[in-house]
Amino acid sequence: MTIAKNTLEGSAEPFLKRVENVLDELASERGTYMARAKDLREDIKSIYTEAKDKGIAVPALKALVKERELQKKIAALGDGLDIDAASQFKQLADALGGPLGEYAKRRASEAEDNRDLRPRNLRENDKTREDADNLAKVGRGPDAVDSLAKH
């Protein structure tokens, strides 16, 4: 069946074919990229193996690599801001953000808060249950060991 060029379908068909061709090229490029990335991941794995053979703790090395990647990302956050926005960013970061977690640590140390932050089910377990004696008789509850020893 031939589609007439003066219809909506006829007008859209060349665009559809062009998009499909570009998607095919994209899939080919993605395959090439994935193959190259696989080689690079294998290189990283062999470097970690060498480090392990030299007595370096691989989890510590991986953590350091991640930390340095994050530091690079943090350093680049203000890039591209205009002068006013960069000034405000620096002011806010100094006052509120700081290095990763510094603000949160400072706030936690300043707080003299004695709230129990555990989930409700853990807070409720600390309370004495009304049926604790009955639970102990059947080998359950916090007093079960003592109750069983008495019987």
Beta strands, then each sheet from edge to edge (+ up, - down):
end
